[in-house]
Amino acid sequence: MASGIVESKGQESAQSGTSAAPSRSKMLQRLLDASSSLPAFIHDLLTTQAVVVAGTEAAAFLLERSGEDTMTMRSIAHIRPDESDAETRAAALRAFQNIVQPCVAQGKDGAIEIGGAEDGGEPQFCLVTLLRSEGQLVAVSAVITRARDLDRAKQRLTSMQLVAGYFELYTLRRYAEQAKSIAERHQHVLQFAAAVATSEGFDAAGMSLCNELATRMGASRVSLGWQKGKRIRVKALSHTEKFDKKQDLIVRLEEVMEECADQEEPVRYDPNGENSPNVVRCAKALSISQGGGAVLSVPLRKKDEVVGVLTAEFPPQQPVNPAVEGALVVASEVLAPALADRHENDRLILVKVGHSVANVARATFGPRYTLAKIIVLSVIGALAFVTLYSPMYRLRAPFQLAATQKRTVCAPFNGFIKAVHYKPGQAVKQGDLMVELDTTQLQLQLSEARHQARAKLAEARMYMRENKIGQYNVAMAEAAEAEERANLLQDQINQARLTAPLSGVVLGGDLTDRQGAPVELGQELFVVAEATSQRPDKIDIEAEIFVSERDIQDVWIGQKGKLATTSFPNREFGFVVKRIIPLGDQARSGENNFRVYAQLEERADWMFPGMAGESRLDVRERSLAWQWTHRLIDWIRLKFWV
């Protein structure tokens, strides 16, 4: 490495004795007063380290992460006292990078010997210090110096480390200044918000905000413009209560505001500084017409929509401070919604209604929130469908097939079964003998009664010959009684042969195993169901439907419907209601039901009495919404009497 001015200055300072301390003190004070520019501070820090350790050459690098484990070094300062060309300096920087790389990889400071003693001089060492911020490596500095041995080099490294500690102090001061700037900015924003909140109405709030901004920012004029249709109109000027909307200044301000609103980003024109990278034509024209001062415009947004613009004009020769611009941007973001609410509340009711309708229409038919709109439209379409679409409402009710007509054959007197001629399931014709009762005792009783009747008649004739009228009458009465008993017994004997009351099929009464068994008067022996006219072996059936009390009002004679049995649920059969029993019955399921009888329009051979299923009676066309909710509504009405 080259030797030169840095080292000689250090040696001269050492020879001067008492003058070294004041010189280094000035350097340290310069570090404390370093600018906010990090490269400038690193350069001053590196110069101070080189002077402190009597360095001959120094370099500093910023550490930049290019991956999780990869770190690159970017040169930020290079102090070399000779007049080397660019190629020599680049080679020196590459040599520095190779030297400091191990220290960066290990995360440690180091004193590295890079050259032995020449001509009896001292060897060269590279002193490396790592600069950290909040524990993270951000930069590295390296100084080439000569030392008697490694221990002496490490002592000088300690001096460099002390100077490197000022980097932590510098970062702390930077953070403190930034925090102070942010706090001041927020304080200003709160003051602006208070000015808006304490004002009555939009115009007063705009005037208060413009006055407060002009005072806090040192602006010569602050103006507030608001969206009106497709144009921006000036609503307030700082320190100006009334102004002519047609004067040249107002027209130029509105052009500047529209230029900012069209670009939807801040517009800055500063003749003495840097302009914003967007279009500043109107801002430049305003600046020229007003004396050449800086112009700064910031859009006001509500929900990503530009509703107004704030424009600040500054005196000539006064540049736009970035902190001022940042404060104005923050104020616009915070205060725009409040100003928008004030503007909305100051409008007439009809205007508010019109704008609300327009906003709803714009949100409905605009390109945003496509998924939400699809969902909402789907819901609305579904609601419209279930409300307007009115299919046939069909009342559901359980049913059971039953015989159209059936007769019961009962015992005509107390007796015993003599013979049984039919079993359940067999077809019978009207008049066919079904069962015979034993008449032996009846025959005996009949003979006795007739004998008694003849005896009493003979006795009566005898009393007549003897002219005993009283005994005659008694005998005749007893004879008549015996004759009546004989006639009764004869009738019972005649009834002992029980025949089929109609042509049909025997449904019940299996008496085959009960021959000789006693029966009582009125006891059911057989049940015969009427057969169809076409098939004498098929029972004529009808549907017995059990309709709940809550639905009986929707049933009438002649009503049509369909039913399906449990055994064949895929087959439907039409029917017509022919009679309604107007008496509730709770015997089926504990619920009050009414029996409705319907005639089948078609029947199948496999249909028999007792088969059950579900029926659906056509009531009338009702909306799906009513069909799905009417039971709940009826329950609520019943429970709460509404």
Phi, psi and omega per residue, in radians:
M1 nan 2.689 -3.093
A2 -1.382 2.652 3.031
S3 -1.893 2.741 -3.131
G4 3.119 -2.364 -2.881
I5 -1.216 -0.655 -3.101
V6 -1.055 -0.818 3.139
E7 -1.128 -0.761 -3.080
S8 -1.147 -0.664 3.091
K9 -1.096 -0.687 3.129
G10 -1.129 -0.732 -3.112
Q11 -1.196 -0.708 3.094
E12 -1.076 -0.647 3.111
S13 -1.150 -0.651 3.126
A14 -1.169 -0.613 -3.120
Q15 -1.317 -0.435 -3.104
S16 -1.332 -0.170 3.018
G17 1.283 -1.865 -2.981
T18 -1.245 -0.278 -3.128
S19 -1.370 -0.251 -3.100
A20 -1.172 -0.758 -3.097
A21 -1.068 -0.808 3.105
P22 -1.083 -0.632 -3.123
S23 -1.132 -0.821 3.132
R24 -1.160 -0.586 3.116
S25 -1.089 -0.674 3.101
K26 -1.148 -0.667 3.120
M27 -1.097 -0.775 3.141
L28 -1.127 -0.671 3.104
Q29 -1.122 -0.612 3.098
R30 -1.152 -0.622 3.069
L31 -1.102 -0.736 -3.132
L32 -1.146 -0.510 -3.134
D33 -1.719 0.380 -3.068
A34 -1.083 2.669 3.126
S35 -1.262 3.060 3.134
S36 -1.347 -0.055 3.133
S37 -1.413 2.106 -3.136
L38 -1.133 -0.771 3.109
P39 -1.028 -0.693 3.125
A40 -1.126 -0.723 3.125
F41 -1.140 -0.738 3.129
I42 -1.064 -0.703 3.125
H43 -1.099 -0.780 3.118
D44 -1.140 -0.697 3.126
L45 -1.108 -0.762 -3.126
L46 -1.136 -0.707 3.100
T47 -1.075 -0.737 3.137
T48 -1.126 -0.755 3.107
Q49 -1.089 -0.727 -3.136
A50 -1.113 -0.689 3.125
V51 -1.194 -0.714 -3.079
V52 -1.098 -0.669 -3.072
V53 -1.798 0.208 3.120
A54 1.005 0.912 -3.093
G55 -1.384 2.737 3.110
T56 -1.788 -0.414 3.115
E57 -2.800 2.574 -3.078
A58 -2.554 2.698 3.109
A59 -2.645 2.638 3.107
A60 -2.346 2.538 -3.090
F61 -2.335 2.453 2.960
L62 -1.516 2.388 -3.141
L63 -1.668 2.138 -3.122
E64 -2.146 2.263 3.138
R65 -1.469 2.195 3.083
S66 -1.861 0.011 3.120
G67 -2.988 -3.058 -3.131
E68 -1.135 -0.678 -3.085
D69 -2.081 0.112 -3.086
T70 -1.914 2.341 -3.141
M71 -2.349 2.242 3.117
T72 -1.891 2.707 -3.128
M73 -1.956 2.243 3.096
R74 -2.015 2.182 -3.089
S75 -1.131 2.299 3.139
I76 -2.141 -0.350 3.101
A77 -2.721 2.496 3.109
H78 -2.575 2.057 -3.118
I79 -1.948 2.000 3.131
R80 -2.448 2.011 -2.967
P81 -1.232 -0.403 -3.092
D82 -1.445 2.976 -3.111
E83 -1.634 1.065 -3.116
S84 -1.323 2.663 3.087
D85 -1.371 3.043 -3.061
A86 -1.117 -0.642 -3.122
E87 -1.157 -0.719 3.120
T88 -1.127 -0.733 3.132
R89 -1.134 -0.673 3.119
A90 -1.137 -0.674 3.092
A91 -1.146 -0.657 3.118
A92 -1.138 -0.717 3.121
L93 -1.124 -0.681 3.094
R94 -1.123 -0.657 3.094
A95 -1.120 -0.725 3.082
F96 -1.042 -0.780 -3.129
Q97 -1.051 -0.707 3.124
N98 -1.159 -0.580 -3.110
I99 -1.277 -0.790 -3.025
V100 -1.443 -0.217 -3.077
Q101 -0.990 -0.806 3.117
P102 -1.059 -0.656 3.128
C103 -1.148 -0.699 3.115
V104 -1.155 -0.730 -3.135
A105 -1.097 -0.680 -3.126
Q106 -1.514 -0.260 -3.125
G107 1.234 0.589 -3.101
K108 -2.317 2.590 2.963
D109 -1.257 2.827 -3.125
G110 -2.853 2.716 3.007
A111 -2.018 1.962 -3.004
I112 -2.001 2.185 3.102
E113 -1.378 2.227 -3.062
I114 -2.095 -0.088 3.139
G115 -2.882 2.415 -3.139
G116 -1.365 3.094 -3.134
A117 -1.203 2.442 3.104
E118 -2.113 2.240 3.116
D119 0.992 0.710 3.092
G120 1.359 0.128 3.128
G121 -1.474 -3.014 -3.119
E122 -1.554 2.621 3.098
P123 -1.212 2.816 3.130
Q124 -1.692 2.467 3.092
F125 -2.261 2.568 3.011
C126 -1.873 2.005 -3.132
L127 -1.663 2.116 -3.038
V128 -2.009 2.252 3.050
T129 -2.204 2.370 3.113
L130 -1.650 2.318 -3.131
L131 -1.772 2.206 -3.044
R132 -2.098 2.643 3.018
S133 -2.350 2.027 -3.086
E134 0.983 0.676 3.074
G135 1.446 -0.069 -3.113
Q136 -1.821 2.401 3.085
L137 -1.217 2.210 3.125
V138 -2.146 -0.403 -3.111
A139 -2.758 2.921 3.102
V140 -2.500 2.426 3.100
S141 -2.103 2.537 -3.129
A142 -2.432 2.361 -3.133
V143 -2.248 2.329 3.062
I144 -1.603 2.198 3.119
T145 -2.519 2.889 3.089
R146 -1.878 2.441 3.133
A147 -2.530 2.733 -3.077
R148 -1.108 -0.739 3.132
D149 -2.713 -3.048 -3.085
L150 -1.163 -0.635 3.141
D151 -1.109 -0.748 3.121
R152 -1.123 -0.651 3.104
A153 -1.121 -0.662 3.127
K154 -1.182 -0.574 3.081
Q155 -1.117 -0.753 3.105
R156 -1.154 -0.606 3.078
L157 -1.053 -0.619 3.101
T158 -1.094 -0.711 3.099
S159 -1.098 -0.691 3.090
M160 -1.124 -0.659 3.141
Q161 -1.142 -0.626 3.088
L162 -1.115 -0.754 3.111
V163 -1.162 -0.655 3.137
A164 -1.101 -0.415 3.114
G165 -1.083 -0.382 3.108
Y166 -1.175 -0.305 3.088
F167 -1.143 -0.705 3.063
E168 -1.080 -0.749 3.124
L169 -1.098 -0.669 3.131
Y170 -1.110 -0.790 3.140
T171 -1.137 -0.647 3.095
L172 -1.114 -0.724 3.115
R173 -1.140 -0.668 3.093
R174 -1.073 -0.790 3.126
Y175 -1.105 -0.723 -3.140
A176 -1.117 -0.740 3.123
E177 -1.129 -0.708 3.114
Q178 -1.135 -0.736 3.117
A179 -1.107 -0.691 3.116
K180 -1.137 -0.717 3.131
S181 -1.121 -0.724 3.129
I182 -1.141 -0.726 3.139
A183 -1.107 -0.756 3.108
E184 -1.105 -0.700 3.123
R185 -1.098 -0.764 3.127
H186 -1.162 -0.631 3.101
Q187 -1.097 -0.737 3.102
H188 -1.108 -0.715 3.133
V189 -1.091 -0.713 3.102
L190 -1.109 -0.675 3.097
Q191 -1.162 -0.673 3.082
F192 -1.121 -0.736 3.135
A193 -1.107 -0.672 3.093
A194 -1.128 -0.676 3.114
A195 -1.098 -0.670 3.123
V196 -1.269 -0.730 -3.048
A197 -1.201 -0.579 -3.080
T198 -1.499 -0.045 -3.136
S199 -1.611 2.638 3.128
E200 -1.765 2.004 3.108
G201 1.582 2.844 -3.094
F202 -1.188 -0.759 -3.103
D203 -1.101 -0.774 3.135
A204 -1.148 -0.681 3.109
A205 -1.128 -0.718 3.105
G206 -1.122 -0.725 3.104
M207 -1.102 -0.767 3.136
S208 -1.109 -0.713 3.135
L209 -1.130 -0.762 3.142
C210 -1.115 -0.743 3.122
N211 -1.100 -0.751 -3.114
E212 -1.160 -0.729 3.124
L213 -1.125 -0.752 -3.141
A214 -1.090 -0.667 -3.133
T215 -1.242 -0.786 -3.064
R216 -1.256 -0.617 -3.051
M217 -1.641 -0.133 -3.106
G218 1.252 0.488 -3.132
A219 -1.477 2.605 3.089
S220 -1.320 -0.488 3.109
R221 -2.794 2.431 3.049
V222 -2.206 2.284 -3.112
S223 -2.200 2.597 3.135
L224 -2.056 2.163 3.055
G225 -1.991 2.604 -3.089
W226 -2.306 2.576 -3.099
Q227 -1.193 2.258 3.059
K228 -2.386 1.749 -3.008
G229 1.233 -2.150 3.097
K230 -1.784 0.095 -3.098
R231 -2.028 2.856 3.034
I232 -1.874 2.238 3.139
R233 -2.041 2.410 3.127
V234 -1.233 2.237 -3.127
K235 -1.914 -0.458 -3.089
A236 -2.703 2.525 3.031
L237 -2.203 2.495 3.124
S238 -1.140 2.349 3.076
H239 1.036 0.468 3.114
T240 -2.456 2.003 -3.110
E241 -1.431 -0.714 -3.102
K242 -2.239 2.516 3.125
F243 -2.659 2.695 3.132
D244 -1.494 2.110 -3.078
K245 -1.188 -0.233 -3.112
K246 -1.775 -0.010 -3.129
Q247 -1.254 2.802 -3.006
D248 -1.068 -0.692 -3.124
L249 -1.064 -0.778 -3.107
I250 -1.147 -0.697 3.134
V251 -1.106 -0.747 3.138
R252 -1.171 -0.678 3.106
L253 -1.085 -0.725 -3.139
E254 -1.161 -0.603 3.081
E255 -1.139 -0.733 3.103
V256 -1.100 -0.740 -3.124
M257 -1.153 -0.718 3.108
E258 -1.157 -0.582 3.067
E259 -1.095 -0.692 3.110
C260 -1.251 -0.734 -3.108
A261 -1.152 -0.658 -3.137
D262 -1.129 -0.620 -3.122
Q263 -1.534 -0.243 3.076
E264 0.975 0.645 3.092
E265 -2.753 2.777 -3.114
P266 -1.042 2.514 3.107
V267 -2.122 2.144 -3.123
R268 -2.203 2.191 3.006
Y269 -2.115 2.105 -3.114
D270 -2.305 1.835 -3.130
P271 -1.114 -0.339 -3.129
N272 -1.837 0.088 -3.092
G273 -2.558 -2.535 -3.063
E274 -1.760 2.385 3.109
N275 -1.591 2.825 3.046
S276 -1.244 2.699 -3.043
P277 -1.325 0.109 -3.123
N278 -1.799 -2.919 -3.092
V279 -1.310 2.252 -3.099
V280 -2.252 0.432 -3.042
R281 -1.087 -0.869 -3.118
C282 -1.186 -0.651 3.102
A283 -1.121 -0.662 3.109
K284 -1.143 -0.734 3.129
A285 -1.105 -0.716 3.098
L286 -1.114 -0.730 -3.131
S287 -1.089 -0.758 -3.126
I288 -1.134 -0.719 -3.107
S289 -1.237 -0.358 -3.076
Q290 -1.906 0.296 3.019
G291 1.838 0.082 3.049
G292 1.533 0.429 3.095
G293 -1.520 2.918 3.129
A294 -1.293 2.608 3.141
V295 -2.255 2.261 -3.134
L296 -2.269 2.170 3.124
S297 -2.127 2.401 -3.114
V298 -2.290 2.265 3.118
P299 -1.302 2.598 3.049
L300 -1.842 2.232 -3.063
R301 -2.093 2.542 2.958
K302 -2.313 1.959 -3.104
K303 0.962 0.908 3.072
D304 1.147 0.215 3.108
E305 -2.007 2.238 -3.138
V306 -1.271 2.101 -3.133
V307 -1.966 -0.236 -3.120
G308 -2.955 3.133 -3.128
V309 -2.507 2.445 2.984
L310 -1.855 2.246 3.127
T311 -2.153 2.199 3.118
A312 -2.021 2.313 3.080
E313 -1.956 2.382 -3.081
F314 -1.986 2.710 3.139
P315 -1.100 2.711 3.079
P316 -1.013 2.635 3.141
Q317 1.170 0.093 3.082
Q318 -1.844 1.903 -3.119
P319 -1.258 2.818 3.104
V320 -1.432 2.002 3.116
N321 -1.252 2.291 3.102
P322 -0.987 -0.573 3.111
A323 -1.146 -0.669 3.101
V324 -1.134 -0.754 3.108
E325 -1.090 -0.744 3.115
G326 -1.110 -0.690 3.118
A327 -1.123 -0.689 3.131
L328 -1.170 -0.658 3.110
V329 -1.130 -0.788 3.126
V330 -1.106 -0.745 3.136
A331 -1.073 -0.695 3.133
S332 -1.136 -0.677 -3.141
E333 -1.189 -0.642 -3.085
V334 -1.389 -0.700 -2.982
L335 -1.577 -0.310 -3.102
A336 -1.009 -0.811 3.122
P337 -1.068 -0.684 3.131
A338 -1.139 -0.748 3.102
L339 -1.122 -0.684 3.118
A340 -1.087 -0.721 3.097
D341 -1.112 -0.732 3.093
R342 -1.059 -0.749 -3.127
H343 -1.119 -0.709 3.120
E344 -1.151 -0.733 -3.081
N345 -1.214 -0.427 -3.127
D346 -1.426 -0.089 -3.098
R347 -1.439 2.815 3.046
L348 -1.220 2.764 -3.102
I349 -1.031 -0.773 -3.120
L350 -1.110 -0.668 3.115
V351 -1.153 -0.721 3.107
K352 -1.062 -0.752 -3.139
V353 -1.125 -0.746 3.126
G354 -1.082 -0.749 3.127
H355 -1.183 -0.647 3.105
S356 -1.095 -0.743 3.112
V357 -1.117 -0.739 3.136
A358 -1.115 -0.706 3.124
N359 -1.134 -0.725 3.120
V360 -1.127 -0.730 3.124
A361 -1.144 -0.697 3.134
R362 -1.164 -0.714 3.113
A363 -1.199 -0.543 -3.105
T364 -1.315 -0.751 -3.040
F365 -1.799 0.046 3.110
G366 -1.358 3.043 -3.065
P367 -1.450 -0.101 -3.047
R368 -1.572 2.815 3.079
Y369 0.959 0.874 -3.079
T370 -1.093 -0.792 -3.120
L371 -1.101 -0.763 3.133
A372 -1.097 -0.693 3.131
K373 -1.156 -0.688 3.107
I374 -1.080 -0.745 3.136
I375 -1.110 -0.799 -3.123
V376 -1.107 -0.793 3.124
L377 -1.107 -0.635 3.097
S378 -1.128 -0.745 3.117
V379 -1.117 -0.775 3.134
I380 -1.101 -0.748 3.107
G381 -1.080 -0.717 3.118
A382 -1.127 -0.734 3.114
L383 -1.117 -0.745 3.109
A384 -1.101 -0.679 -3.132
F385 -1.122 -0.870 -3.099
V386 -1.212 -0.350 3.137
T387 -1.528 -0.679 -3.040
L388 -1.657 -0.538 -3.124
Y389 -1.321 2.174 -3.042
S390 -2.177 1.529 3.043
P391 -1.372 3.043 3.117
M392 -1.161 2.204 3.057
Y393 -1.473 2.149 -3.098
R394 -2.006 2.196 -3.138
L395 -1.437 2.195 3.132
R396 -1.642 2.407 3.126
A397 -2.752 2.493 3.089
P398 -1.254 2.718 3.136
F399 -2.490 2.938 3.054
Q400 -2.556 2.356 3.117
L401 -1.296 2.431 -3.130
A402 -2.437 2.738 3.112
A403 -1.209 2.454 -3.134
T404 -1.123 -0.808 3.051
Q405 -2.384 2.495 3.071
K406 -2.613 2.598 -3.124
R407 -2.173 2.639 -3.133
T408 -1.960 2.277 3.083
V409 -1.723 2.064 -3.054
C410 -2.032 2.814 3.134
A411 -1.261 2.267 -3.103
P412 -1.410 -0.257 -3.139
F413 -2.828 2.963 3.072
N414 -1.283 2.237 -3.121
G415 -3.004 -2.739 -3.106
F416 -2.261 2.552 -3.141
I417 -1.318 2.239 -3.131
K418 -1.718 -0.789 -3.100
A419 -2.654 2.492 3.101
V420 -2.077 2.271 -3.049
H421 -1.950 -0.202 -3.114
Y422 -2.399 2.715 3.074
K423 -2.143 2.822 3.083
P424 -1.032 2.433 3.137
G425 1.713 -0.246 -3.135
Q426 -1.539 2.523 3.097
A427 -1.412 2.474 3.109
V428 -2.292 2.748 3.028
K429 -1.901 2.714 -3.121
Q430 -1.062 2.247 3.141
G431 1.670 -0.182 3.118
D432 -1.156 2.422 3.118
L433 -1.260 2.183 -3.070
M434 -1.846 -0.710 -3.106
V435 -2.655 2.588 3.094
E436 -2.118 2.428 3.084
L437 -1.792 2.602 -3.120
D438 -1.226 2.253 -3.093
T439 -2.018 0.268 -3.072
T440 -1.035 -0.901 -3.123
Q441 -1.126 -0.653 3.130
L442 -1.123 -0.657 3.116
Q443 -1.101 -0.758 3.121
L444 -1.088 -0.792 3.132
Q445 -1.115 -0.599 3.114
L446 -1.162 -0.731 3.135
S447 -1.126 -0.737 3.136
E448 -1.103 -0.748 -3.113
A449 -1.138 -0.717 -3.130
R450 -1.205 -0.689 3.090
H451 -1.088 -0.750 3.133
Q452 -1.109 -0.685 -3.135
A453 -1.124 -0.719 3.128
R454 -1.164 -0.664 -3.133
A455 -1.128 -0.737 -3.132
K456 -1.186 -0.586 3.089
L457 -1.164 -0.739 3.102
A458 -1.104 -0.724 3.124
E459 -1.107 -0.657 3.138
A460 -1.161 -0.740 3.116
R461 -1.088 -0.657 3.124
M462 -1.110 -0.795 3.116
Y463 -1.091 -0.541 3.136
M464 -1.191 -0.740 3.119
R465 -1.118 -0.618 -3.123
E466 -1.469 0.023 3.138
N467 1.019 0.681 3.064
K468 -1.778 1.550 -2.997
I469 -1.147 -0.719 -3.118
G470 -1.095 -0.865 3.133
Q471 -1.158 -0.528 3.117
Y472 -1.098 -0.817 -3.112
N473 -1.098 -0.702 3.135
V474 -1.120 -0.785 -3.136
A475 -1.098 -0.714 3.119
M476 -1.144 -0.655 3.116
A477 -1.150 -0.719 3.117
E478 -1.173 -0.628 3.091
A479 -1.135 -0.727 3.123
A480 -1.121 -0.693 3.130
E481 -1.108 -0.750 3.132
A482 -1.136 -0.622 3.119
E483 -1.173 -0.707 3.111
E484 -1.127 -0.679 3.127
R485 -1.161 -0.632 3.103
A486 -1.164 -0.692 3.096
N487 -1.113 -0.709 3.128
L488 -1.112 -0.743 3.129
L489 -1.151 -0.596 3.117
Q490 -1.170 -0.700 3.096
D491 -1.092 -0.739 3.126
Q492 -1.118 -0.664 3.095
I493 -1.122 -0.693 3.116
N494 -1.134 -0.579 -3.119
Q495 -1.429 -0.079 -3.121
A496 -1.170 -0.321 3.091
R497 -1.723 1.754 -3.051
L498 -1.565 2.194 -3.090
T499 -1.977 2.913 -3.127
A500 -1.244 2.219 -3.125
P501 -1.273 -0.369 3.133
L502 -2.719 2.900 3.098
S503 -1.413 2.263 -3.121
G504 3.087 -2.551 -3.079
V505 -2.234 2.422 3.122
V506 -1.283 2.134 3.137
L507 -1.630 -0.714 -3.071
G508 -2.517 2.787 3.092
G509 1.912 1.187 3.111
D510 -1.578 1.698 -3.053
L511 -1.846 0.237 -3.072
T512 -1.050 -0.713 -3.101
D513 -1.524 0.084 -3.077
R514 -1.988 0.358 3.084
Q515 -1.128 2.292 -3.072
G516 1.531 -0.101 -3.130
A517 -1.401 2.603 -3.133
P518 -1.319 2.657 3.037
V519 -2.324 2.735 -3.137
E520 -1.922 2.797 3.135
L521 -1.020 2.229 3.102
G522 1.490 -0.033 -3.139
Q523 -1.206 2.360 -3.138
E524 -1.241 2.255 -3.140
L525 -1.937 -0.806 -3.138
F526 -2.399 2.665 2.958
V527 -2.164 2.132 -3.091
V528 -2.013 2.192 3.094
A529 -1.768 2.451 -3.097
E530 -1.178 2.444 3.138
A531 -1.602 2.888 3.087
T532 -1.276 2.793 -3.123
S533 -1.234 -0.490 -3.118
Q534 -1.515 -0.630 -3.075
R535 -2.167 1.857 -3.123
P536 -1.193 -0.261 -3.136
D537 -1.695 0.070 3.118
K538 -1.984 2.344 -3.101
I539 -1.377 2.373 3.043
D540 -1.337 2.051 -3.000
I541 -2.061 2.833 3.037
E542 -2.477 2.913 -3.124
A543 -1.689 2.211 3.074
E544 -1.783 1.853 -3.031
I545 -1.756 2.355 -3.126
F546 -1.832 1.770 -3.066
V547 -1.721 2.292 3.138
S548 -1.166 2.686 -3.132
E549 -1.032 -0.594 -3.096
R550 -1.233 -0.247 -3.092
D551 -2.032 -0.050 -3.028
I552 -1.121 -0.435 3.136
Q553 -1.186 -0.267 -3.138
D554 -1.715 0.296 -3.136
V555 -2.102 2.383 3.116
W556 -2.554 2.807 -3.141
I557 -1.207 2.348 -3.075
G558 1.637 -0.087 3.135
Q559 -1.205 2.487 -3.122
K560 -1.809 2.800 3.109
G561 -2.995 -3.020 3.125
K562 -2.394 2.671 3.116
L563 -2.417 2.770 3.079
A564 -2.484 2.384 -3.120
T565 -1.476 2.839 3.117
T566 -1.156 -0.580 -3.097
S567 -1.309 -0.528 3.114
F568 -2.302 1.293 -3.080
P569 -1.205 -0.294 -3.107
N570 -1.498 -0.070 -3.132
R571 -1.972 2.280 -3.108
E572 -1.987 2.527 -3.117
F573 -2.292 2.290 3.135
G574 -1.366 2.724 3.118
F575 -2.634 2.897 3.104
V576 -2.317 2.291 3.136
V577 -1.238 2.244 -3.110
K578 -2.032 -0.352 3.078
R579 -2.807 2.639 -3.131
I580 -2.214 2.230 3.093
I581 -1.474 1.980 -3.041
P582 -1.431 0.852 3.138
L583 -2.551 2.158 3.137
G584 -1.218 2.644 -3.102
D585 -2.457 2.198 -3.130
Q586 -1.850 0.181 -3.051
A587 -1.273 -0.401 -3.007
R588 -1.328 -0.964 -3.064
S589 -2.408 0.263 -3.103
G590 1.471 -0.195 3.105
E591 -1.714 2.535 -3.103
N592 -1.256 1.994 -3.112
N593 -2.134 2.695 3.051
F594 -2.004 2.454 -3.135
R595 -1.564 2.196 3.128
V596 -2.135 2.256 -3.096
Y597 -1.894 2.320 -3.080
A598 -2.254 2.537 3.109
Q599 -1.643 2.278 -3.128
L600 -1.320 2.358 3.062
E601 -1.332 -0.393 3.128
E602 -2.685 2.525 3.111
R603 -2.343 2.731 3.138
A604 -1.861 2.760 -3.120
D605 -1.126 -0.428 -3.082
W606 -1.518 0.079 3.138
M607 -1.443 2.291 3.114
F608 -2.384 2.707 3.068
P609 -1.020 2.469 3.140
G610 1.753 -0.322 3.103
M611 -1.206 2.432 -3.035
A612 -2.147 2.954 3.120
G613 3.072 -2.629 -3.108
E614 -2.219 2.419 3.120
S615 -2.026 2.712 3.096
R616 -2.327 2.064 -3.113
L617 -1.730 2.280 3.114
D618 -1.282 2.056 -3.110
V619 -1.693 -1.311 3.098
R620 -2.916 2.946 3.123
E621 -1.307 2.174 3.126
R622 -2.354 2.657 3.127
S623 -1.152 2.702 3.109
L624 -1.089 -0.635 3.140
A625 -1.064 -0.753 3.123
W626 -1.160 -0.753 -3.114
Q627 -1.078 -0.612 -3.089
W628 -1.454 -0.344 -3.004
T629 -2.076 -0.171 -2.991
H630 -1.164 -0.548 3.131
R631 -1.193 -0.727 3.094
L632 -1.101 -0.728 3.140
I633 -1.135 -0.727 3.107
D634 -1.100 -0.682 3.123
W635 -1.125 -0.729 3.128
I636 -1.139 -0.734 3.124
R637 -1.092 -0.676 -3.127
L638 -1.227 -0.705 -3.085
K639 -1.296 -0.655 -3.036
F640 -1.920 0.008 3.094
W641 0.968 0.913 3.119
V642 -2.036 nan nan
